[in-house]
Amino acid sequence: MRQQRRPLLTLTSILTAATVLAACGGSDDSGGTPEASDGPVELTIATFTEFGYEELLKEYEAAHSNITITHRKTGQGGPHHQNLITKLGAGSGLADIEAIEEGHLSDFLDKADKFNNLEEIGPDGVTGERWLDWKYEAGKAKDGRLIGYGTDIGPLAMCYRKDLFEEAGLPTDPEGVKGIFATWDSYFAAGDQFVAASDAAWFDSAAQNYNAMVNQLEVGYFDREDNLTIESNPGIKESWDKVTAAVSRGQSAGLTAFSNEWNSGFKQGAFATKTCPSWMLGVIEEQAGPENKGKWAVTDAFPGGGGNWGGSFLTVPDQSAHPKEAAELAAWLTAPEQQLRAFEARGNFPSQVEALESPELLAETSEYFGDAKVGELFAAQAKKVTTAQYKGPGDGQIQENVTTAALQSVEQGTDPSQAWQQVVDGSKRIAR
């Protein structure tokens, strides 16, 4: 899920040429120029947390004298998506552009008929080649309707505390730790070695690892016919068994992600490793604080290969009175040039191929993480993801409300087999 965060990185230079082009309305490659309307056009866009659009929307208005834009922004994703569901059902009240976070997308793909097909109403030249394949395909419903233009992504790497690794006799340089992070088996095996030699935990939260493992599976909680697979998909139970076994061996700090205790854990060195989407670096820097600068490192390895955690889509509900103009604005906001500027403003990692290959992005480093080449690192991690796992209706609810709670209970002493039955029963209730 996208979490509210402060900017992580600042581009070494603003893309001046792209900015001038965008202010003039853009080209086909950047979403095109909205066609002139008979009268003024009022557009609304609804987002949550931080998309980095504030200055971009002002710029778009300045370049299009007949368009005014109202930006509705909520602080958290949960209320935003619940509001979207309510207004979809009511048939009124939605913005012309509604942002949907990838963890909630499955709740709307089965309502695709309530959204415009962007492949039909979007500007000429805005095609799937703009995005990474898996990001573009994730915005499509089963009937092929494209309901969302992809915004940012959260490619996964691993972050770790170099000082805690050294104290436990583990390698500390990014190349040396790659063997530890090669597979989940090697990761948990290293965790046994670590906890035997350290007072710190190996990882922060069982749910954080488990969710990443399940998201790597070819089939997740639902198959493409929307059948619940919680009991028929062996990979889900295998992931559960590996994570809960690691908990029983003392590897988890048992912290609830994004809680006050979890935040403090970064500063106190409560755990040694962290699943790290690109945006997590900013969270670590903020929570660990300046006193831990240089202790955290990031490596371009992740157990089981690549993965993604986070990112959103811009949709145009069929309630919009100006769907063409809304699609043109959404296309412009998700063009490579604007995605790089949103990255500059808020650290949101681009999903567009051209942006991922830009010299400005690839040259980005993080002083806090030992001058790691984070732009190049996460661009490479993004390309390791080959397909988007299908998410059936209720997928996000199962992750947030069922498996996370069950794993927290295991960390508090519940028998894993008992907690697993809670997962099965809870998933079935949601899937009905």
Beta strands, then each sheet from edge to edge (+ up, - down):
strand 1: 41-48
strand 2: 67-74
strand 3: 97-101
strand 4: 148-161
strand 5: 201-203
strand 6: 271-277
strand 7: 296-299
strand 8: 308-315
strand 9: 349-350
sheet 1: 2+ 1+ 3+ 8- 4+ 6- 5-
sheet 2: 2+ 1+ 3+ 8- 4+ 7-
sheet 3: 2+ 1+ 3+ 8- 4+ 9-
end
